[in-house]
Amino acid sequence: MVFAPDRHLHIGSLIFDRLDQIDLTGPFEVLSAIPNTTFHIGAKKMEVVKDFHGMPLYPTTTLGEMPKLDILHIPGGPGQQDLMEDDEVLDFIRTQAAEAAYIFSVCTGALLLGATGLLKGRRATTHWASMEVLPFFGAIPVNKRVIIDDKWIFAAGVTSGIDGALHLAAMARGEDVAKQIQLYMQYQPEPPFDSGTPETAPAHILERQRKAVAALTASRIETAKRLNEKLFPEAPGPISKARFRLLEE
């Protein structure tokens, strides 16, 4: 849906302690530049939160006072794990997603969407270290940097949020707007190393990073298993693409 230029859009991001700030600030750089928009940053309370490296971030509104959004943005980061069974946050996401034109997750923000029960049967992506968690929410994991499934946009890990936001800007206001934003940002990545995915990283680097996130990944899987039993009591367990088709038939 490309909105008319005179349609004012409300865009809102969720923030929380120990999020990854680039999951927020990368998309913010893009989405806040879309013409004729207001960008809201919502938290449970009007209190500073800190990203997982300690950067302070300030909300502009509480979740309860957030207006109805045209675009809902859910970032990720280690603190996502603390919200997976937080009814206030999950109800906020469900309520906003019901009427939003677009829902956009970055990194493990996709797991928060999964915890709401809204991802059943949807193609989705997330950070590479958490891809195995998605099937517990009925999602179909796809190993791509950005996945678009109807009004749902999923960006993989961290910096891919910029790519997803540019796709979203084009969907909301047209490609020319998105291209102008990209030009302003001079977003033309030329990374010094070809080590940005598990497929391209040296084996010893991949193993080192897997060990670094192993405890968090295990915790995410255990939480997902617990939520899976609540979301799909008739058939608990990770839902494969084939199994999903059987459930729907």
Secondary structure, DSSP 8 states (H G I E B T S, - for coil): ----TTS-EEEEEE--TT--HHHHHHHHHHHTTSSSEEEEEEESSSS-EE-TT--EE--SEEGGG----SEEEE--SGGGGGGTT-HHHHHHHHHHHHH-SEEEEETTHHHHHHHTTTTTT-EE---GGGGGGGGGGT-EE--SSEEEETTEEEE-STTHHHHHHHHHHHHHH-HHHHHHHHHHHT-----SSS-SSTTTS-HHHHHHHHHHHHHHHHHHHHHHHHHHHHH-TTS-S---HHHHHHHH-
